[in-house]
Amino acid sequence: MAASIESQITEAPGLGKRTLGVPALIFMIIAASAPLTVVAGGVTSDYAVSGVLGVPLSFLVLGVVLLVFAVGYTAMSRHVQNAGAFYAYVARGLGKPAGIGASWVALISYNAMQIGIYGLFGFALSSFLAGSFGLSASWWLCALAGWVLVGIFGVSRVDLSAKVLGVIVACEFLVVVVYDVLALKVAPEGISGASLEPGNLFTAGVGAALSFSIAGFMGFESGAIYGEEVKDPARTPRRATLIAVAIIAVFYAFSSWSMAVGEGHTKVIDASREMGPDLVFAFLAGHTPGWFVDLGNLLFITSLLAALIAFHNVVARYLFSLGREGVMPAALGRTNARTHAPVAGSLTQSVLALLVLLVFTVAGAGQDAMFPVLTLFTWLTNTGAFGLVMLMTLTSFAVIGYFRAEPHGLGRWTALVAPLLAGLALAALFAAIVANFDVLIGSEEAGVLGWLLPALVVVPGVLGCLWGMRLRRTRPGIYARIGRGGDTDQGA
């Protein structure tokens, strides 16, 4: 089988051209945030851990920050098209060594997000099979089934992934909308806007609340990552990114507000602490037919699968970009001649995910059923969010550096003011994540994991910068190409 795959791989073709339109790209971005997972799992966790009523407002605040960030970010995407988006932007705006450091941070962060989700996916599928069919299947076996499916989509045409993700995301939205409508109809304490009041967000727990909520936007970079595969590179990524961020912000704000109304503003925090993700499905069980609850549980699982596919594709394209430019082994820059998928990068990510799953399977032998959720999922996804917020902060300042060197006739708002404001806001958010990291990973007090997991992101970034400096001295040809693969803009 390995020989068969190798025979289809070639360095000549690149990624598929003119494949994705605006709607498909929007679904790819939203799928990474897994709407049903965020509402059922993320929002309830946000209420429970932060103890902040203003969770709905946090999504609107972050949405505004990311829309401001997108002003310069998407303007740069018109001139720099690269499957390793943040990597290329940092390289072009802050220097090539910084770009390589950013690429290593991105690889660690996206892999952590993707592999961590397997923990929740395995647990959710195992519970669903036991509850609905009386079948007993270990979480790791269920995670392995998901791993196989993700691997198949990873080596297939990107438009196939887009179509499947589009159907899944649409169904997720339907379930959440039904929940929202019923919650507003029940409203035990009446319709209230208390959770949207600034005073209920900007309290002692605001850092933790924002840290949880930003996870709902983690597919943000996809708009630029697929820039080489869209129908109109100059417009499609920009439009899709802006629309997707607006949809995510408004939808999650509305749904978390509906949750507060449906449970009662004085009770939603305690209810979230008591029931966690089951809060949404318990509510649906009391107000909808049993088949709809089963559908909701099934879509919760497919929501996680959609996120796994989306993040897998991102990692594969990062590896492709780095391999194509010679920053990492050139073999990673190979694509499938028929599907144009970055097969080498996809297979590499699959192997890495399998190895981590094996480690946690061995470590979790004989442990509580929640082990994969409390460790694999919680540790790795929060580590990934930590790294990605750091990357967005760096990218904001990289945009300023890029347009200072290559103005492209843009005004001060796009080239300086918007990215500066976004960079400062994201830096503050990053500081909040650092300050609350122990809380985010479920530790009641400071411990080794509180610095070890962030170090897994930061240290590779530093080493990447050092590697970039070495390339400058020893391999100037490769150094000159850093951040320019697939780019039609040949400015300095």
matplotlib code that plots the C-alpha trace (Angstrom):
import matplotlib.pyplot as plt

x = [0.0, 2.9, 4.3, 1.0, 0.7, 4.3, 3.6, 0.8, 2.9, 4.8, 6.6, 5.4, 1.7, 0.9, -2.3, -5.6, -6.3, -9.6, -11.4, -13.1, -15.6, -16.7, -19.4, -17.1, -14.4, -16.8, -17.8, -14.1, -13.5, -16.6, -16.1, -12.9, -14.7, -17.3, -20.5, -22.4, -19.3, -18.6, -22.2, -22.7, -19.2, -17.3, -20.1, -21.1, -17.4, -17.0, -19.9, -18.8, -15.1, -15.1, -18.2, -18.9, -22.4, -21.2, -20.1, -22.4, -20.8, -17.3, -18.0, -19.1, -16.0, -13.7, -15.6, -14.9, -11.2, -10.8, -12.7, -10.3, -7.4, -8.9, -8.6, -4.9, -4.7, -7.0, -5.4, -2.1, -3.7, -4.3, -0.5, 0.9, -0.8, 0.8, -0.6, 1.4, -0.4, 0.8, 4.2, 4.5, 3.0, 5.4, 8.3, 7.4, 6.7, 9.0, 11.9, 12.5, 13.9, 10.8, 8.7, 10.3, 9.8, 6.2, 5.8, 7.1, 4.7, 1.9, 2.7, 2.8, -0.4, -2.5, -1.4, -2.2, -5.7, -6.3, -5.0, -6.6, -10.0, -9.6, -9.9, -13.4, -14.4, -13.4, -15.2, -18.4, -18.6, -18.0, -20.8, -23.2, -22.7, -23.2, -26.3, -28.0, -27.0, -25.7, -22.3, -19.1, -16.2, -13.1, -12.6, -9.3, -11.0, -13.6, -10.8, -9.0, -12.1, -12.2, -8.5, -9.1, -11.9, -9.8, -6.9, -9.1, -10.4, -6.9, -5.6, -8.8, -9.7, -10.3, -13.7, -14.8, -13.9, -15.7, -18.9, -19.0, -18.1, -20.8, -23.5, -22.3, -22.1, -25.6, -27.0, -25.2, -26.6, -30.1, -29.8, -28.5, -31.1, -33.9, -32.2, -32.0, -35.7, -36.9, -34.7, -36.1, -39.6, -39.1, -37.3, -38.0, -36.9, -38.1, -36.2, -33.3, -30.2, -28.2, -25.6, -24.9, -24.2, -20.6, -20.6, -21.3, -18.3, -15.6, -15.3, -12.6, -13.1, -13.0, -9.6, -10.8, -14.0, -12.2, -9.7, -12.4, -14.4, -11.5, -11.4, -14.6, -12.6, -9.7, -10.5, -9.8, -6.6, -8.2, -9.3, -5.7, -4.4, -6.6, -5.6, -3.8, -6.9, -9.7, -11.4, -10.4, -7.3, -7.7, -11.2, -12.4, -10.2, -11.1, -14.8, -15.0, -12.9, -14.9, -18.3, -17.2, -15.9, -19.1, -21.3, -19.3, -19.3, -23.1, -24.2, -22.2, -23.2, -26.9, -26.7, -24.9, -27.4, -30.2, -28.7, -28.7, -32.3, -33.3, -31.7, -32.3, -29.6, -29.3, -29.0, -27.0, -23.6, -24.6, -26.4, -23.3, -21.1, -23.5, -24.2, -21.5, -22.1, -25.1, -26.9, -27.9, -28.9, -30.8, -32.8, -33.5, -34.6, -37.3, -38.7, -38.1, -38.8, -36.2, -35.1, -34.1, -32.0, -30.3, -29.7, -28.2, -25.9, -24.9, -24.2, -22.1, -19.9, -19.9, -19.1, -16.0, -15.2, -15.6, -13.1, -10.7, -10.8, -10.5, -7.4, -5.9, -6.1, -4.5, -1.5, -1.0, -0.9, 1.6, 3.9, 3.4, 4.4, 7.5, 8.6, 8.1, 10.3, 13.0, 12.6, 11.6, 12.3, 11.4, 9.4, 6.7, 6.2, 4.8, 1.1, -1.1, -1.1, -4.8, -6.4, -3.7, -3.9, -0.8, -0.5, 3.0, 1.9, -1.4, 0.3, 2.8, 0.1, -1.8, 1.3, 2.0, -1.7, -1.5, 1.6, 0.1, -3.1, -1.0, 0.7, -2.5, -4.1, -1.3, -1.4, -5.1, -5.4, -7.5, -8.3, -11.7, -13.9, -13.3, -9.5, -9.3, -11.4, -9.6, -6.1, -5.8, -8.6, -8.2, -4.4, -3.8, -6.6, -5.8, -2.1, -3.1, -5.2, -2.3, 0.0, -2.6, -3.4, 0.4, 0.6, -2.3, -0.6, 2.7, 0.8, -0.8, 2.6, 3.9, 1.2, 2.5, 6.0, 5.0, 3.0, 5.7, 8.1, 5.5, 2.7, 0.7, -1.1, -3.1, -4.3, -3.1, -6.2, -5.5, -1.7, -1.1, -4.0, -6.2, -3.3, -1.8, -5.1, -5.7, -2.1, -2.5, -5.8, -4.6, -1.5, -3.7, -5.8, -2.6, -1.5, -4.9, -4.5, -1.0, -2.4, -5.3, -3.6, -3.7, -7.5, -8.0, -6.4, -8.4, -5.7, -6.8, -3.4, -0.2, 1.7, 4.2, 1.7, 1.0, 4.5, 5.3, 2.5, 3.1, 6.8, 6.0, 4.8, 7.3, 10.5, 10.0, 9.4, 12.7, 14.5, 12.8, 14.2, 17.7, 17.3, 16.3, 19.5, 21.5, 19.8, 20.8, 24.5, 24.6, 21.8, 21.2, 19.2, 16.6, 16.6, 15.8, 12.6, 11.2, 7.6, 7.4, 6.1, 2.9, 3.2, 2.5, 3.8, 7.5, 8.2, 11.1]
y = [0.0, 2.4, 1.8, 2.5, 5.8, 6.8, 6.2, 8.7, 11.4, 13.9, 17.1, 18.8, 19.5, 21.9, 22.2, 22.1, 25.4, 27.3, 24.7, 26.5, 29.3, 31.6, 29.3, 26.3, 28.2, 29.6, 26.1, 25.1, 27.9, 27.3, 23.5, 23.9, 25.6, 22.8, 24.8, 22.2, 21.3, 24.9, 25.5, 22.2, 21.8, 25.2, 27.5, 25.4, 25.0, 28.8, 29.4, 26.7, 27.5, 31.3, 31.9, 34.8, 35.6, 37.7, 34.8, 35.9, 39.4, 37.8, 36.3, 39.7, 41.4, 38.8, 39.0, 42.7, 42.2, 39.5, 41.6, 44.5, 42.0, 40.8, 44.2, 44.1, 40.3, 39.8, 42.8, 41.0, 37.8, 39.5, 39.8, 36.8, 33.5, 30.6, 27.4, 28.2, 31.5, 32.8, 31.4, 33.3, 36.5, 36.6, 35.8, 38.6, 41.1, 40.3, 38.5, 35.0, 33.6, 34.7, 33.2, 29.8, 30.1, 30.9, 27.9, 25.5, 27.1, 26.7, 23.0, 22.3, 24.3, 22.9, 19.3, 19.8, 21.1, 18.3, 15.4, 16.6, 16.5, 12.7, 12.4, 14.0, 12.3, 8.8, 9.4, 10.8, 8.0, 5.3, 6.8, 7.1, 3.4, 2.3, 4.4, 3.9, 0.4, -1.3, -1.7, -1.6, 0.0, 1.6, 5.3, 4.6, 2.2, 4.8, 7.4, 5.1, 4.8, 8.6, 8.6, 6.3, 8.5, 11.7, 10.0, 9.2, 12.7, 14.1, 12.4, 13.2, 16.3, 19.3, 20.0, 16.6, 17.7, 21.0, 19.3, 16.9, 19.6, 21.8, 19.2, 18.5, 22.2, 22.9, 20.1, 21.4, 24.8, 23.3, 21.5, 24.6, 26.8, 24.5, 24.6, 28.4, 28.8, 26.4, 28.0, 31.4, 29.9, 28.3, 31.3, 30.5, 33.9, 35.8, 37.2, 39.2, 40.9, 40.6, 38.3, 41.0, 43.7, 44.8, 44.7, 41.0, 40.3, 42.6, 41.1, 39.0, 36.1, 38.0, 36.5, 32.9, 33.7, 35.3, 32.4, 29.9, 31.8, 32.4, 28.6, 29.1, 31.1, 28.7, 28.0, 31.6, 31.1, 28.6, 31.5, 32.3, 28.7, 27.7, 30.8, 28.7, 26.6, 29.1, 30.4, 34.0, 34.4, 38.2, 38.2, 34.8, 34.5, 38.0, 37.6, 34.2, 35.2, 38.3, 36.5, 33.5, 35.6, 37.6, 34.4, 32.7, 35.7, 36.5, 32.8, 31.9, 35.1, 34.4, 30.8, 31.4, 34.2, 31.7, 29.2, 31.8, 32.6, 29.0, 28.0, 31.4, 34.0, 33.3, 29.5, 29.0, 29.0, 26.5, 24.3, 24.4, 23.3, 20.5, 19.1, 20.3, 19.4, 17.3, 20.5, 21.1, 17.5, 17.2, 20.3, 18.9, 15.6, 17.5, 19.4, 17.4, 13.8, 11.1, 10.8, 14.5, 14.1, 11.1, 13.1, 15.9, 13.4, 12.0, 15.4, 16.3, 13.4, 14.4, 18.0, 16.7, 14.7, 17.8, 19.7, 16.8, 16.9, 20.7, 20.8, 17.8, 19.6, 22.7, 20.8, 18.9, 22.2, 23.7, 20.7, 21.0, 24.7, 24.1, 21.1, 23.0, 25.8, 23.4, 24.6, 21.0, 17.8, 18.3, 15.1, 16.9, 19.2, 16.4, 16.2, 13.6, 13.9, 13.1, 14.8, 17.5, 16.8, 17.3, 13.6, 13.6, 16.2, 14.4, 11.0, 12.6, 14.2, 10.9, 9.1, 11.7, 11.6, 7.8, 7.9, 10.3, 8.2, 5.2, 7.0, 8.1, 4.7, 3.1, 5.8, 5.6, 1.8, 1.1, 4.8, 6.5, 6.8, 10.6, 10.1, 11.1, 14.2, 15.4, 14.8, 14.3, 16.8, 19.4, 19.5, 19.6, 21.8, 24.5, 24.2, 24.7, 27.7, 29.2, 28.9, 30.1, 33.3, 34.0, 33.5, 35.9, 38.5, 38.1, 38.2, 41.6, 43.2, 41.3, 43.0, 46.4, 45.4, 44.1, 47.1, 49.4, 47.8, 47.2, 49.8, 48.7, 52.1, 51.2, 53.8, 54.1, 52.3, 49.1, 49.2, 50.5, 51.4, 48.3, 45.8, 47.7, 47.8, 44.1, 43.3, 45.1, 43.5, 40.0, 40.5, 41.3, 38.2, 36.1, 37.5, 36.4, 32.9, 32.7, 33.9, 31.5, 28.5, 26.3, 26.9, 26.1, 22.7, 21.8, 22.3, 23.6, 25.0, 25.9, 22.8, 21.4, 21.2, 24.9, 25.7, 22.5, 22.6, 26.2, 25.4, 22.8, 25.6, 28.4, 26.4, 25.1, 28.7, 29.8, 26.8, 27.6, 31.2, 29.8, 27.3, 30.2, 32.1, 28.9, 28.6, 32.2, 31.3, 27.8, 27.6, 31.1, 29.7, 28.1, 31.1, 33.4, 31.3, 31.4, 32.6, 32.8, 29.4, 29.7, 33.5, 35.6, 38.7, 39.0, 42.1, 42.3]
z = [0.0, 0.8, -2.6, -4.2, -2.4, -3.2, -6.9, -6.9, -5.1, -7.1, -6.4, -9.6, -8.9, -6.2, -4.2, -6.1, -7.8, -8.1, -6.1, -3.2, -3.3, -0.5, 0.9, 1.0, 2.7, 5.3, 6.2, 6.5, 8.9, 11.0, 11.0, 12.9, 15.7, 15.9, 16.7, 18.6, 20.6, 21.5, 22.6, 24.5, 25.8, 25.6, 26.7, 29.7, 30.7, 30.4, 32.7, 35.1, 35.4, 35.1, 37.2, 34.9, 33.7, 30.8, 28.6, 25.7, 25.7, 25.6, 22.2, 20.8, 22.3, 20.8, 17.5, 17.3, 18.1, 15.4, 12.8, 13.5, 13.3, 10.0, 8.4, 8.0, 8.0, 5.0, 3.2, 3.5, 2.2, -1.2, -1.6, 0.3, -0.6, 1.3, 2.8, 5.9, 6.5, 9.8, 9.1, 5.8, 7.3, 10.2, 7.9, 5.5, 8.3, 11.2, 9.5, 8.2, 11.5, 13.3, 10.5, 11.0, 14.8, 14.1, 11.8, 14.5, 17.0, 14.5, 13.9, 17.7, 18.3, 15.5, 16.2, 19.9, 18.9, 16.5, 18.5, 21.7, 20.1, 19.7, 23.5, 23.5, 20.3, 21.6, 24.9, 23.2, 20.6, 23.3, 25.5, 22.6, 21.5, 25.1, 25.7, 22.4, 21.4, 24.5, 22.8, 24.9, 23.0, 24.6, 24.0, 22.2, 19.8, 19.0, 18.6, 16.2, 14.1, 13.8, 13.0, 10.0, 8.7, 9.1, 7.3, 4.3, 4.0, 4.4, 1.2, -0.7, -2.8, -0.6, -2.1, -0.8, 2.7, 2.2, 1.1, 4.0, 6.5, 5.0, 5.6, 9.2, 10.1, 8.7, 10.8, 13.9, 13.4, 13.1, 16.5, 18.2, 16.8, 18.0, 21.5, 21.4, 20.4, 23.1, 25.7, 24.9, 25.0, 28.5, 30.1, 33.8, 34.9, 31.8, 28.9, 30.3, 28.9, 32.1, 30.5, 27.9, 30.4, 30.6, 34.4, 34.3, 32.0, 33.3, 36.7, 38.5, 36.1, 32.8, 31.9, 32.2, 30.4, 27.4, 27.4, 27.1, 24.5, 22.1, 21.5, 19.5, 16.9, 16.4, 12.8, 12.0, 10.0, 7.5, 5.3, 4.4, 4.6, 1.7, -0.2, -2.9, -3.4, -3.7, -6.9, -6.4, -4.2, -4.1, -2.7, -1.5, 1.7, 2.8, 2.3, 3.8, 6.9, 7.6, 7.2, 9.2, 12.1, 12.2, 12.1, 14.8, 17.1, 16.7, 16.8, 19.9, 21.7, 20.9, 21.9, 25.2, 25.9, 25.1, 27.5, 30.3, 29.6, 29.3, 32.7, 34.3, 34.8, 38.5, 37.9, 34.7, 36.3, 39.0, 36.4, 34.2, 37.1, 37.9, 34.4, 32.1, 28.4, 29.5, 30.3, 26.6, 26.0, 29.3, 28.3, 24.9, 26.4, 28.4, 25.5, 22.3, 21.1, 22.0, 18.4, 18.3, 21.4, 19.8, 16.7, 18.8, 20.5, 17.1, 15.7, 18.7, 17.6, 14.0, 15.1, 16.7, 13.6, 11.4, 13.7, 13.4, 9.6, 9.5, 11.8, 10.1, 6.8, 8.3, 9.7, 6.4, 4.5, 6.9, 6.5, 2.7, 2.7, 4.9, 2.8, -0.5, 0.7, 2.0, 5.6, 6.5, 4.5, 0.9, 0.9, 2.9, -0.1, -2.2, -3.3, -4.8, -8.6, -8.8, -5.8, -5.3, -1.6, 0.5, 1.0, 2.6, 5.2, 5.8, 6.4, 8.7, 10.8, 11.0, 12.2, 14.9, 16.0, 16.2, 18.3, 20.8, 21.0, 21.8, 24.6, 26.2, 25.7, 27.7, 30.3, 30.7, 31.1, 34.2, 34.6, 35.0, 31.8, 31.9, 31.6, 27.8, 28.4, 31.5, 30.1, 26.3, 25.4, 28.1, 28.2, 24.4, 23.2, 25.7, 24.8, 21.2, 21.9, 23.9, 20.9, 18.3, 20.3, 20.5, 16.7, 16.1, 18.2, 16.3, 13.0, 13.9, 14.3, 11.2, 9.1, 10.2, 9.3, 5.9, 4.8, 6.1, 3.7, 0.9, 1.3, -1.7, -1.6, 1.6, 4.1, 7.7, 9.1, 7.2, 7.3, 10.8, 13.1, 12.9, 13.2, 16.1, 18.0, 17.3, 18.4, 21.7, 22.4, 21.5, 23.6, 26.6, 25.8, 25.6, 29.0, 30.4, 29.1, 30.7, 34.0, 33.9, 32.3, 35.4, 35.7, 32.0, 32.3, 35.4, 38.0, 41.3, 42.1, 40.2, 39.1, 36.7, 33.8, 34.2, 32.8, 31.0, 28.4, 27.4, 27.2, 24.6, 22.4, 23.3, 23.2, 19.6, 18.6, 20.0, 18.4, 15.1, 15.2, 15.9, 13.0, 10.7, 11.7, 10.9, 7.5, 6.8, 7.2, 5.8, 3.2, 1.7, -1.2, 1.0, 3.3, 0.4, -0.3, 3.2, 3.2, -0.6, -1.7, -3.8, -3.7, -6.7, -4.9, -5.5, -3.5, -1.1]

ax = plt.figure().add_subplot(projection="3d")
ax.plot(x, y, z, "-o")
ax.set_aspect("equal")
plt.show()
